[in-house]
Amino acid sequence: MNYTIGQVAKFNNLSISQLRYYDNQGLLPFLKRAESGDRIFDEDALKFIEMILCLKNTGMPIKKIKQFVDWTMNGEETLKQRLDLMKQQENNVLEQIKESQENLEKIRRKIAKYEFELNNKN
């Protein structure tokens, strides 16, 4: 099944201009075009966009995402590079989680302090 840029934007909570930007940055070289020039998104494109958004949402810069896309388009000869990139991003995400957990613990300590002070005010 094929989808329009508007449908894909809606599926992914993006604007049409964001998808166009990603395409202009070379992140969507796999897209086909209709005779009218409209972008055609198929199921494979949706899965690829999902991965691109995952990488973006975990803090990977567009330049590195572009490298990942290029490697993917080059096929199996780049599997090692892609694996290394994914492992690096996994480590980045694990570090983000650790930092978030530490920040959550600080917030919880502050909440406990305020609750204690409020409960012992009388």
N, CA, C and O atoms as a Tinker XYZ file with bonds, in Angstrom:
   488  protein
     1  N      0.842000   -1.184000    0.000000    73     2
     2  CA     0.000000    0.000000    0.000000    64     1     3
     3  C      0.885000    1.245000    0.000000    63     2     4     5
     4  O      1.936000    1.271000    0.641000    81     3
     5  N      0.456000    2.256000   -0.713000    73     3     6
     6  CA     1.199000    3.513000   -0.780000    64     5     7
     7  C      0.484000    4.588000    0.015000    63     6     8     9
     8  O     -0.737000    4.565000    0.170000    81     7
     9  N      1.273000    5.533000    0.519000    73     7    10
    10  CA     0.749000    6.606000    1.354000    64     9    11
    11  C      1.239000    7.953000    0.828000    63    10    12    13
    12  O      2.280000    8.048000    0.177000    81    11
    13  N      0.463000    8.985000    1.127000    73    11    14
    14  CA     0.847000   10.343000    0.761000    64    13    15
    15  C      1.740000   10.924000    1.843000    63    14    16    17
    16  O      1.826000   10.388000    2.948000    81    15
    17  N      2.396000   12.010000    1.519000    73    15    18
    18  CA     3.253000   12.670000    2.500000    64    17    19
    19  C      2.425000   13.154000    3.701000    63    18    20    21
    20  O      2.898000   13.138000    4.837000    81    19
    21  N      1.199000   13.578000    3.437000    73    19    22
    22  CA     0.322000   14.014000    4.523000    64    21    23
    23  C     -0.023000   12.874000    5.464000    63    22    24    25
    24  O     -0.017000   13.046000    6.683000    81    23
    25  N     -0.324000   11.713000    4.905000    73    23    26
    26  CA    -0.639000   10.550000    5.734000    64    25    27
    27  C      0.564000   10.138000    6.576000    63    26    28    29
    28  O      0.426000    9.846000    7.764000    81    27
    29  N      1.739000   10.116000    5.961000    73    27    30
    30  CA     2.952000    9.722000    6.673000    64    29    31
    31  C      3.275000   10.729000    7.772000    63    30    32    33
    32  O      3.679000   10.347000    8.870000    81    31
    33  N      3.101000   11.990000    7.481000    73    31    34
    34  CA     3.324000   13.020000    8.497000    64    33    35
    35  C      2.395000   12.781000    9.682000    63    34    36    37
    36  O      2.827000   12.837000   10.834000    81    35
    37  N      1.153000   12.521000    9.410000    73    35    38
    38  CA     0.165000   12.293000   10.470000    64    37    39
    39  C      0.503000   11.034000   11.271000    63    38    40    41
    40  O      0.428000   11.052000   12.499000    81    39
    41  N      0.873000    9.941000   10.596000    73    39    42
    42  CA     1.238000    8.693000   11.282000    64    41    43
    43  C      2.364000    8.916000   12.284000    63    42    44    45
    44  O      2.391000    8.303000   13.351000    81    43
    45  N      3.287000    9.796000   11.930000    73    43    46
    46  CA     4.509000    9.989000   12.723000    64    45    47
    47  C      4.527000   11.272000   13.546000    63    46    48    49
    48  O      5.560000   11.639000   14.106000    81    47
    49  N      3.390000   11.952000   13.621000    73    47    50
    50  CA     3.299000   13.220000   14.357000    64    49    51
    51  C      4.354000   14.220000   13.886000    63    50    52    53
    52  O      5.022000   14.872000   14.689000    81    51
    53  N      4.482000   14.320000   12.584000    73    51    54
    54  CA     5.422000   15.255000   11.969000    64    53    55
    55  C      4.632000   16.222000   11.099000    63    54    56    57
    56  O      3.461000   15.998000   10.791000    81    55
    57  N      5.290000   17.282000   10.720000    73    55    58
    58  CA     4.690000   18.165000    9.728000    64    57    59
    59  C      5.176000   17.717000    8.345000    63    58    60    61
    60  O      6.202000   17.049000    8.217000    81    59
    61  N      4.427000   18.096000    7.335000    73    59    62
    62  CA     4.838000   17.793000    5.963000    64    61    63
    63  C      6.188000   18.446000    5.685000    63    62    64    65
    64  O      7.034000   17.864000    5.005000    81    63
    65  N      6.390000   19.649000    6.208000    73    63    66
    66  CA     7.665000   20.336000    5.962000    64    65    67
    67  C      8.832000   19.594000    6.618000    63    66    68    69
    68  O      9.945000   19.625000    6.092000    81    67
    69  N      8.604000   18.931000    7.751000    73    67    70
    70  CA     9.680000   18.139000    8.360000    64    69    71
    71  C     10.070000   16.976000    7.446000    63    70    72    73
    72  O     11.255000   16.703000    7.252000    81    71
    73  N      9.079000   16.301000    6.893000    73    71    74
    74  CA     9.382000   15.196000    5.973000    64    73    75
    75  C     10.112000   15.701000    4.740000    63    74    76    77
    76  O     11.053000   15.067000    4.262000    81    75
    77  N      9.679000   16.836000    4.231000    73    75    78
    78  CA    10.375000   17.410000    3.068000    64    77    79
    79  C     11.819000   17.767000    3.428000    63    78    80    81
    80  O     12.734000   17.554000    2.633000    81    79
    81  N     12.014000   18.307000    4.621000    73    79    82
    82  CA    13.361000   18.637000    5.091000    64    81    83
    83  C     14.226000   17.380000    5.141000    63    82    84    85
    84  O     15.358000   17.387000    4.657000    81    83
    85  N     13.703000   16.307000    5.722000    73    83    86
    86  CA    14.459000   15.055000    5.788000    64    85    87
    87  C     14.815000   14.558000    4.385000    63    86    88    89
    88  O     15.921000   14.077000    4.140000    81    87
    89  N     13.863000   14.683000    3.483000    73    87    90
    90  CA    14.128000   14.276000    2.099000    64    89    91
    91  C     15.226000   15.156000    1.492000    63    90    92    93
    92  O     16.139000   14.645000    0.842000    81    91
    93  N     15.144000   16.458000    1.698000    73    91    94
    94  CA    16.143000   17.389000    1.156000    64    93    95
    95  C     17.522000   17.175000    1.772000    63    94    96    97
    96  O     18.534000   17.498000    1.151000    81    95
    97  N     17.570000   16.630000    2.996000    73    95    98
    98  CA    18.847000   16.343000    3.655000    64    97    99
    99  C     19.422000   14.999000    3.216000    63    98   100   101
   100  O     20.498000   14.604000    3.665000    81    99
   101  N     18.704000   14.298000    2.340000    73    99   102
   102  CA    19.185000   13.030000    1.823000    64   101   103
   103  C     18.852000   11.833000    2.690000    63   102   104   105
   104  O     19.438000   10.764000    2.525000    81   103
   105  N     17.905000   12.004000    3.623000    73   103   106
   106  CA    17.557000   10.905000    4.518000    64   105   107
   107  C     16.528000    9.946000    3.918000    63   106   108   109
   108  O     16.288000    8.873000    4.470000    81   107
   109  N     15.926000   10.324000    2.800000    73   107   110
   110  CA    14.873000    9.495000    2.209000    64   109   111
   111  C     15.168000    9.147000    0.745000    63   110   112   113
   112  O     14.289000    9.309000   -0.101000    81   111
   113  N     16.373000    8.679000    0.424000    73   111   114
   114  CA    16.708000    8.416000   -0.978000    64   113   115
   115  C     15.945000    7.232000   -1.572000    63   114   116   117
   116  O     15.941000    7.035000   -2.788000    81   115
   117  N     15.316000    6.468000   -0.731000    73   115   118
   118  CA    14.587000    5.273000   -1.155000    64   117   119
   119  C     13.183000    5.594000   -1.672000    63   118   120   121
   120  O     12.501000    4.716000   -2.199000    81   119
   121  N     12.751000    6.850000   -1.524000    73   119   122
   122  CA    11.398000    7.212000   -1.960000    64   121   123
   123  C     11.291000    7.206000   -3.479000    63   122   124   125
   124  O     12.207000    7.600000   -4.201000    81   123
   125  N     10.147000    6.747000   -3.922000    73   123   126
   126  CA     9.830000    6.817000   -5.347000    64   125   127
   127  C      8.984000    8.064000   -5.557000    63   126   128   129
   128  O      8.459000    8.641000   -4.605000    81   127
   129  N      8.863000    8.464000   -6.795000    73   127   130
   130  CA     8.076000    9.645000   -7.135000    64   129   131
   131  C      7.007000    9.270000   -8.154000    63   130   132   133
   132  O      7.228000    8.456000   -9.050000    81   131
   133  N      5.856000    9.884000   -7.990000    73   131   134
   134  CA     4.794000    9.741000   -8.987000    64   133   135
   135  C      5.151000   10.621000  -10.181000    63   134   136   137
   136  O      6.045000   11.462000  -10.089000    81   135
   137  N      4.461000   10.430000  -11.289000    73   135   138
   138  CA     4.711000   11.264000  -12.471000    64   137   139
   139  C      4.545000   12.740000  -12.155000    63   138   140   141
   140  O      5.206000   13.590000  -12.753000    81   139
   141  N      3.663000   13.041000  -11.214000    73   139   142
   142  CA     3.421000   14.425000  -10.808000    64   141   143
   143  C      4.553000   14.991000   -9.949000    63   142   144   145
   144  O      4.602000   16.193000   -9.684000    81   143
   145  N      5.472000   14.102000   -9.512000    73   143   146
   146  CA     6.570000   14.540000   -8.654000    64   145   147
   147  C      6.302000   14.310000   -7.184000    63   146   148   149
   148  O      7.187000   14.500000   -6.349000    81   147
   149  N      5.076000   13.899000   -6.860000    73   147   150
   150  CA     4.744000   13.639000   -5.459000    64   149   151
   151  C      5.535000   12.453000   -4.929000    63   150   152   153
   152  O      5.777000   11.483000   -5.648000    81   151
   153  N      5.932000   12.537000   -3.680000    73   151   154
   154  CA     6.646000   11.433000   -3.044000    64   153   155
   155  C      5.672000   10.282000   -2.793000    63   154   156   157
   156  O      4.517000   10.495000   -2.426000    81   155
   157  N      6.165000    9.063000   -2.997000    73   155   158
   158  CA     5.358000    7.875000   -2.752000    64   157   159
   159  C      5.995000    7.110000   -1.590000    63   158   160   161
   160  O      7.163000    6.723000   -1.649000    81   159
   161  N      5.222000    6.903000   -0.556000    73   159   162
   162  CA     5.689000    6.182000    0.624000    64   161   163
   163  C      5.030000    4.809000    0.655000    63   162   164   165
   164  O      3.803000    4.704000    0.664000    81   163
   165  N      5.852000    3.749000    0.670000    73   163   166
   166  CA     5.308000    2.402000    0.799000    64   165   167
   167  C      5.622000    1.883000    2.212000    63   166   168   169
   168  O      6.169000    2.609000    3.041000    81   167
   169  N      5.273000    0.631000    2.467000    73   167   170
   170  CA     5.483000    0.049000    3.802000    64   169   171
   171  C      6.965000    0.061000    4.195000    63   170   172   173
   172  O      7.301000    0.355000    5.342000    81   171
   173  N      7.840000   -0.255000    3.253000    73   171   174
   174  CA     9.275000   -0.236000    3.553000    64   173   175
   175  C      9.745000    1.169000    3.923000    63   174   176   177
   176  O     10.567000    1.338000    4.824000    81   175
   177  N      9.220000    2.169000    3.227000    73   175   178
   178  CA     9.582000    3.557000    3.539000    64   177   179
   179  C      9.130000    3.920000    4.949000    63   178   180   181
   180  O      9.849000    4.598000    5.684000    81   179
   181  N      7.934000    3.465000    5.323000    73   179   182
   182  CA     7.433000    3.751000    6.672000    64   181   183
   183  C      8.349000    3.152000    7.740000    63   182   184   185
   184  O      8.634000    3.800000    8.746000    81   183
   185  N      8.806000    1.927000    7.526000    73   183   186
   186  CA     9.710000    1.274000    8.481000    64   185   187
   187  C     11.035000    2.018000    8.559000    63   186   188   189
   188  O     11.596000    2.184000    9.643000    81   187
   189  N     11.530000    2.461000    7.420000    73   187   190
   190  CA    12.798000    3.179000    7.390000    64   189   191
   191  C     12.659000    4.521000    8.103000    63   190   192   193
   192  O     13.546000    4.923000    8.855000    81   191
   193  N     11.551000    5.209000    7.868000    73   191   194
   194  CA    11.305000    6.494000    8.541000    64   193   195
   195  C     11.210000    6.284000   10.047000    63   194   196   197
   196  O     11.688000    7.110000   10.825000    81   195
   197  N     10.598000    5.190000   10.455000    73   195   198
   198  CA    10.509000    4.874000   11.880000    64   197   199
   199  C     11.906000    4.769000   12.496000    63   198   200   201
   200  O     12.138000    5.265000   13.598000    81   199
   201  N     12.835000    4.125000   11.787000    73   199   202
   202  CA    14.207000    3.994000   12.283000    64   201   203
   203  C     14.906000    5.342000   12.308000    63   202   204   205
   204  O     15.611000    5.656000   13.268000    81   203
   205  N     14.722000    6.138000   11.274000    73   203   206
   206  CA    15.312000    7.477000   11.225000    64   205   207
   207  C     14.831000    8.309000   12.414000    63   206   208   209
   208  O     15.627000    8.986000   13.067000    81   207
   209  N     13.535000    8.256000   12.691000    73   207   210
   210  CA    12.977000    9.019000   13.811000    64   209   211
   211  C     13.484000    8.490000   15.154000    63   210   212   213
   212  O     13.713000    9.263000   16.084000    81   211
   213  N     13.658000    7.177000   15.249000    73   211   214
   214  CA    14.226000    6.593000   16.468000    64   213   215
   215  C     15.614000    7.166000   16.717000    63   214   216   217
   216  O     15.925000    7.597000   17.827000    81   215
   217  N     16.435000    7.167000   15.693000    73   215   218
   218  CA    17.797000    7.690000   15.831000    64   217   219
   219  C     17.775000    9.171000   16.183000    63   218   220   221
   220  O     18.526000    9.623000   17.049000    81   219
   221  N     16.918000    9.918000   15.513000    73   219   222
   222  CA    16.805000   11.351000   15.792000    64   221   223
   223  C     16.336000   11.583000   17.227000    63   222   224   225
   224  O     16.880000   12.430000   17.936000    81   223
   225  N     15.331000   10.831000   17.647000    73   223   226
   226  CA    14.762000   11.015000   18.986000    64   225   227
   227  C     15.702000   10.583000   20.097000    63   226   228   229
   228  O     15.503000   10.946000   21.256000    81   227
   229  N     16.718000    9.816000   19.757000    73   227   230
   230  CA    17.707000    9.424000   20.760000    64   229   231
   231  C     18.968000   10.275000   20.662000    63   230   232   233
   232  O     20.001000    9.945000   21.245000    81   231
   233  N     18.870000   11.368000   19.921000    73   231   234
   234  CA    19.935000   12.357000   19.921000    64   233   235
   235  C     20.974000   12.235000   18.830000    63   234   236   237
   236  O     21.973000   12.953000   18.853000    81   235
   237  N     20.767000   11.349000   17.881000    73   235   238
   238  CA    21.762000   11.234000   16.815000    64   237   239
   239  C     21.639000   12.430000   15.868000    63   238   240   241
   240  O     20.538000   12.759000   15.426000    81   239
   241  N     22.755000   13.076000   15.557000    73   239   242
   242  CA    22.718000   14.214000   14.632000    64   241   243
   243  C     22.326000   13.775000   13.215000    63   242   244   245
   244  O     22.570000   12.638000   12.810000    81   243
   245  N     21.718000   14.695000   12.482000    73   243   246
   246  CA    21.277000   14.433000   11.108000    64   245   247
   247  C     22.437000   13.911000   10.262000    63   246   248   249
   248  O     22.247000   13.019000    9.435000    81   247
   249  N     23.622000   14.455000   10.461000    73   247   250
   250  CA    24.783000   14.043000    9.668000    64   249   251
   251  C     25.071000   12.548000    9.848000    63   250   252   253
   252  O     25.368000   11.850000    8.878000    81   251
   253  N     24.982000   12.063000   11.080000    73   251   254
   254  CA    25.222000   10.638000   11.333000    64   253   255
   255  C     24.066000    9.793000   10.795000    63   254   256   257
   256  O     24.280000    8.697000   10.277000    81   255
   257  N     22.846000   10.308000   10.919000    73   255   258
   258  CA    21.700000    9.582000   10.362000    64   257   259
   259  C     21.875000    9.450000    8.858000    63   258   260   261
   260  O     21.602000    8.396000    8.284000    81   259
   261  N     22.326000   10.509000    8.228000    73   259   262
   262  CA    22.581000   10.483000    6.777000    64   261   263
   263  C     23.618000    9.421000    6.442000    63   262   264   265
   264  O     23.480000    8.705000    5.450000    81   263
   265  N     24.657000    9.318000    7.267000    73   263   266
   266  CA    25.681000    8.289000    7.043000    64   265   267
   267  C     25.056000    6.904000    7.144000    63   266   268   269
   268  O     25.341000    6.032000    6.323000    81   267
   269  N     24.205000    6.698000    8.150000    73   267   270
   270  CA    23.511000    5.421000    8.308000    64   269   271
   271  C     22.660000    5.107000    7.078000    63   270   272   273
   272  O     22.684000    3.986000    6.570000    81   271
   273  N     21.917000    6.093000    6.607000    73   271   274
   274  CA    21.077000    5.902000    5.419000    64   273   275
   275  C     21.937000    5.541000    4.215000    63   274   276   277
   276  O     21.618000    4.611000    3.474000    81   275
   277  N     23.025000    6.273000    4.023000    73   275   278
   278  CA    23.918000    5.994000    2.890000    64   277   279
   279  C     24.471000    4.571000    2.971000    63   278   280   281
   280  O     24.488000    3.846000    1.976000    81   279
   281  N     24.921000    4.179000    4.160000    73   279   282
   282  CA    25.439000    2.826000    4.333000    64   281   283
   283  C     24.363000    1.784000    4.024000    63   282   284   285
   284  O     24.632000    0.768000    3.384000    81   283
   285  N     23.152000    2.050000    4.485000    73   283   286
   286  CA    22.054000    1.111000    4.238000    64   285   287
   287  C     21.780000    0.982000    2.747000    63   286   288   289
   288  O     21.550000   -0.118000    2.243000    81   287
   289  N     21.805000    2.100000    2.049000    73   287   290
   290  CA    21.551000    2.082000    0.611000    64   289   291
   291  C     22.660000    1.346000   -0.138000    63   290   292   293
   292  O     22.430000    0.844000   -1.238000    81   291
   293  N     23.863000    1.273000    0.446000    73   291   294
   294  CA    24.988000    0.580000   -0.187000    64   293   295
   295  C     24.958000   -0.929000    0.031000    63   294   296   297
   296  O     25.776000   -1.648000   -0.544000    81   295
   297  N     24.043000   -1.414000    0.840000    73   295   298
   298  CA    23.858000   -2.856000    0.985000    64   297   299
   299  C     24.733000   -3.520000    2.031000    63   298   300   301
   300  O     25.263000   -2.882000    2.941000    81   299
   301  N     24.861000   -4.831000    1.863000    73   299   302
   302  CA    25.494000   -5.675000    2.870000    64   301   303
   303  C     26.955000   -5.345000    3.132000    63   302   304   305
   304  O     27.468000   -5.657000    4.207000    81   303
   305  N     27.630000   -4.728000    2.190000    73   303   306
   306  CA    29.058000   -4.432000    2.393000    64   305   307
   307  C     29.279000   -3.443000    3.536000    63   306   308   309
   308  O     30.409000   -3.281000    3.997000    81   307
   309  N     28.223000   -2.782000    4.000000    73   307   310
   310  CA    28.356000   -1.797000    5.083000    64   309   311
   311  C     27.752000   -2.281000    6.399000    63   310   312   313
   312  O     27.554000   -1.486000    7.318000    81   311
   313  N     27.460000   -3.570000    6.497000    73   311   314
   314  CA    26.848000   -4.094000    7.726000    64   313   315
   315  C     27.690000   -3.804000    8.965000    63   314   316   317
   316  O     27.147000   -3.431000   10.005000    81   315
   317  N     28.996000   -3.970000    8.869000    73   315   318
   318  CA    29.884000   -3.738000   10.025000    64   317   319
   319  C     29.809000   -2.286000   10.486000    63   318   320   321
   320  O     29.731000   -2.021000   11.686000    81   319
   321  N     29.832000   -1.349000    9.549000    73   319   322
   322  CA    29.744000    0.067000    9.922000    64   321   323
   323  C     28.403000    0.369000   10.593000    63   322   324   325
   324  O     28.340000    1.090000   11.589000    81   323
   325  N     27.331000   -0.198000   10.027000    73   323   326
   326  CA    26.007000    0.032000   10.610000    64   325   327
   327  C     25.907000   -0.572000   12.003000    63   326   328   329
   328  O     25.341000    0.037000   12.910000    81   327
   329  N     26.456000   -1.767000   12.171000    73   327   330
   330  CA    26.452000   -2.402000   13.492000    64   329   331
   331  C     27.210000   -1.549000   14.499000    63   330   332   333
   332  O     26.731000   -1.323000   15.610000    81   331
   333  N     28.388000   -1.078000   14.117000    73   331   334
   334  CA    29.184000   -0.230000   15.009000    64   333   335
   335  C     28.425000    1.040000   15.382000    63   334   336   337
   336  O     28.444000    1.460000   16.538000    81   335
   337  N     27.757000    1.651000   14.401000    73   335   338
   338  CA    26.986000    2.866000   14.656000    64   337   339
   339  C     25.835000    2.587000   15.624000    63   338   340   341
   340  O     25.579000    3.378000   16.531000    81   339
   341  N     25.145000    1.463000   15.430000    73   339   342
   342  CA    24.036000    1.115000   16.321000    64   341   343
   343  C     24.523000    0.833000   17.741000    63   342   344   345
   344  O     23.863000    1.208000   18.711000    81   343
   345  N     25.669000    0.177000   17.864000    73   343   346
   346  CA    26.229000   -0.085000   19.201000    64   345   347
   347  C     26.614000    1.220000   19.889000    63   346   348   349
   348  O     26.406000    1.384000   21.091000    81   347
   349  N     27.174000    2.141000   19.118000    73   347   350
   350  CA    27.534000    3.449000   19.669000    64   349   351
   351  C     26.276000    4.179000   20.140000    63   350   352   353
   352  O     26.268000    4.791000   21.208000    81   351
   353  N     25.217000    4.109000   19.336000    73   351   354
   354  CA    23.978000    4.786000   19.716000    64   353   355
   355  C     23.336000    4.105000   20.920000    63   354   356   357
   356  O     22.745000    4.773000   21.769000    81   355
   357  N     23.446000    2.797000   20.996000    73   355   358
   358  CA    22.938000    2.085000   22.170000    64   357   359
   359  C     23.629000    2.597000   23.426000    63   358   360   361
   360  O     22.974000    2.854000   24.437000    81   359
   361  N     24.949000    2.746000   23.366000    73   359   362
   362  CA    25.689000    3.277000   24.512000    64   361   363
   363  C     25.251000    4.694000   24.847000    63   362   364   365
   364  O     25.125000    5.046000   26.020000    81   363
   365  N     25.018000    5.511000   23.820000    73   363   366
   366  CA    24.544000    6.873000   24.053000    64   365   367
   367  C     23.193000    6.871000   24.767000    63   366   368   369
   368  O     22.979000    7.643000   25.702000    81   367
   369  N     22.287000    6.002000   24.324000    73   367   370
   370  CA    20.958000    5.928000   24.926000    64   369   371
   371  C     21.052000    5.420000   26.361000    63   370   372   373
   372  O     20.362000    5.928000   27.245000    81   371
   373  N     21.895000    4.425000   26.597000    73   371   374
   374  CA    22.073000    3.926000   27.962000    64   373   375
   375  C     22.597000    5.029000   28.884000    63   374   376   377
   376  O     22.186000    5.124000   30.040000    81   375
   377  N     23.488000    5.844000   28.378000    73   375   378
   378  CA    24.003000    6.977000   29.171000    64   377   379
   379  C     22.890000    7.986000   29.444000    63   378   380   381
   380  O     22.785000    8.511000   30.552000    81   379
   381  N     22.061000    8.256000   28.437000    73   379   382
   382  CA    20.924000    9.165000   28.631000    64   381   383
   383  C     19.977000    8.623000   29.704000    63   382   384   385
   384  O     19.492000    9.375000   30.550000    81   383
   385  N     19.719000    7.316000   29.662000    73   383   386
   386  CA    18.837000    6.697000   30.658000    64   385   387
   387  C     19.439000    6.834000   32.053000    63   386   388   389
   388  O     18.735000    7.170000   33.006000    81   387
   389  N     20.732000    6.577000   32.173000    73   387   390
   390  CA    21.415000    6.700000   33.466000    64   389   391
   391  C     21.286000    8.127000   34.005000    63   390   392   393
   392  O     20.956000    8.332000   35.173000    81   391
   393  N     21.550000    9.105000   33.143000    73   391   394
   394  CA    21.441000   10.506000   33.562000    64   393   395
   395  C     20.001000   10.852000   33.957000    63   394   396   397
   396  O     19.777000   11.571000   34.931000    81   395
   397  N     19.037000   10.342000   33.206000    73   395   398
   398  CA    17.630000   10.602000   33.531000    64   397   399
   399  C     17.260000    9.964000   34.860000    63   398   400   401
   400  O     16.528000   10.564000   35.647000    81   399
   401  N     17.751000    8.758000   35.125000    73   399   402
   402  CA    17.469000    8.105000   36.398000    64   401   403
   403  C     18.075000    8.888000   37.560000    63   402   404   405
   404  O     17.448000    9.034000   38.609000    81   403
   405  N     19.294000    9.391000   37.373000    73   403   406
   406  CA    19.933000   10.198000   38.410000    64   405   407
   407  C     19.138000   11.474000   38.660000    63   406   408   409
   408  O     18.941000   11.868000   39.810000    81   407
   409  N     18.680000   12.121000   37.591000    73   407   410
   410  CA    17.883000   13.335000   37.748000    64   409   411
   411  C     16.544000   13.034000   38.415000    63   410   412   413
   412  O     16.077000   13.809000   39.250000    81   411
   413  N     15.928000   11.917000   38.051000    73   411   414
   414  CA    14.665000   11.520000   38.678000    64   413   415
   415  C     14.857000   11.305000   40.168000    63   414   416   417
   416  O     14.008000   11.704000   40.965000    81   415
   417  N     15.954000   10.685000   40.553000    73   415   418
   418  CA    16.225000   10.452000   41.971000    64   417   419
   419  C     16.396000   11.780000   42.719000    63   418   420   421
   420  O     15.912000   11.914000   43.843000    81   419
   421  N     17.060000   12.740000   42.127000    73   419   422
   422  CA    17.205000   14.063000   42.749000    64   421   423
   423  C     15.841000   14.720000   42.936000    63   422   424   425
   424  O     15.565000   15.307000   43.983000    81   423
   425  N     15.004000   14.619000   41.929000    73   423   426
   426  CA    13.648000   15.200000   42.004000    64   425   427
   427  C     12.847000   14.505000   43.096000    63   426   428   429
   428  O     12.148000   15.169000   43.861000    81   427
   429  N     12.935000   13.187000   43.184000    73   427   430
   430  CA    12.204000   12.443000   44.212000    64   429   431
   431  C     12.681000   12.815000   45.616000    63   430   432   433
   432  O     11.877000   12.905000   46.544000    81   431
   433  N     13.985000   13.031000   45.770000    73   431   434
   434  CA    14.495000   13.460000   47.083000    64   433   435
   435  C     13.940000   14.830000   47.453000    63   434   436   437
   436  O     13.591000   15.072000   48.608000    81   435
   437  N     13.859000   15.721000   46.475000    73   435   438
   438  CA    13.319000   17.060000   46.737000    64   437   439
   439  C     11.834000   16.968000   47.093000    63   438   440   441
   440  O     11.371000   17.653000   48.005000    81   439
   441  N     11.090000   16.129000   46.380000    73   439   442
   442  CA     9.669000   15.925000   46.681000    64   441   443
   443  C      9.513000   15.398000   48.105000    63   442   444   445
   444  O      8.679000   15.894000   48.861000    81   443
   445  N     10.311000   14.397000   48.473000    73   443   446
   446  CA    10.235000   13.822000   49.818000    64   445   447
   447  C     10.539000   14.879000   50.876000    63   446   448   449
   448  O      9.887000   14.927000   51.919000    81   447
   449  N     11.537000   15.728000   50.601000    73   447   450
   450  CA    11.890000   16.796000   51.543000    64   449   451
   451  C     10.731000   17.755000   51.722000    63   450   452   453
   452  O     10.384000   18.102000   52.851000    81   451
   453  N     10.125000   18.192000   50.621000    73   451   454
   454  CA     9.007000   19.131000   50.702000    64   453   455
   455  C      7.805000   18.509000   51.395000    63   454   456   457
   456  O      7.140000   19.167000   52.195000    81   455
   457  N      7.519000   17.240000   51.093000    73   455   458
   458  CA     6.392000   16.570000   51.743000    64   457   459
   459  C      6.636000   16.439000   53.240000    63   458   460   461
   460  O      5.731000   16.644000   54.049000    81   459
   461  N      7.868000   16.096000   53.597000    73   459   462
   462  CA     8.220000   15.985000   55.008000    64   461   463
   463  C      8.035000   17.326000   55.711000    63   462   464   465
   464  O      7.442000   17.389000   56.788000    81   463
   465  N      8.540000   18.397000   55.105000    73   463   466
   466  CA     8.417000   19.729000   55.699000    64   465   467
   467  C      6.963000   20.144000   55.841000    63   466   468   469
   468  O      6.576000   20.712000   56.862000    81   467
   469  N      6.150000   19.866000   54.822000    73   467   470
   470  CA     4.734000   20.221000   54.888000    64   469   471
   471  C      3.991000   19.419000   55.953000    63   470   472   473
   472  O      3.137000   19.959000   56.656000    81   471
   473  N      4.312000   18.134000   56.071000    73   471   474
   474  CA     3.647000   17.273000   57.057000    64   473   475
   475  C      4.066000   17.574000   58.483000    63   474   476   477
   476  O      3.314000   17.286000   59.414000    81   475
   477  N      5.235000   18.139000   58.679000    73   475   478
   478  CA     5.729000   18.431000   60.019000    64   477   479
   479  C      5.623000   19.906000   60.379000    63   478   480   481
   480  O      6.200000   20.359000   61.367000    81   479
   481  N      4.896000   20.633000   59.584000    73   479   482
   482  CA     4.744000   22.076000   59.789000    64   481   483
   483  C      3.866000   22.374000   61.014000    63   482   484   485
   484  O      4.023000   23.404000   61.669000    81   483
   485  N      2.961000   21.473000   61.300000    73   483   486
   486  CA     1.987000   21.711000   62.402000    64   485   487
   487  C      2.649000   21.507000   63.684000    63   486   488
   488  O      2.022000   21.654000   64.733000    81   487
